[in-house]
Amino acid sequence: MNEIERLFDEVKESQTFNLPDQLHSWQMELLVELRKGTDCLGIFPTGSGKSIVYYLFPLLLDKVGYL
């Protein structure tokens, strides 16, 4: 289990809203590239799961994030 998957599991356990069992491949790809410092642009439809990327990214950096 990598760092992103571990954080996702921690968030799933601590939150009351429903999250899928695992991240989509595009969510993982965005988080991996962002962690590397790569500039990224993800354009996805409403309800596709963008918010979890916004939520997990600051946790990967160990910084505060605002949505």
Sequence and secondary structure as in RCSB ss.txt:
>XXXX:A:sequence
MNEIERLFDEVKESQTFNLPDQLHSWQMELLVELRKGTDCLGIFPTGSGKSIVYYLFPLLLDKVGYL
>XXXX:A:secstr
  HHHHHHHHHHHH SS   SS  HHHHHHHHHHHHT        TTSSHHHHHHHHHHHHTS    
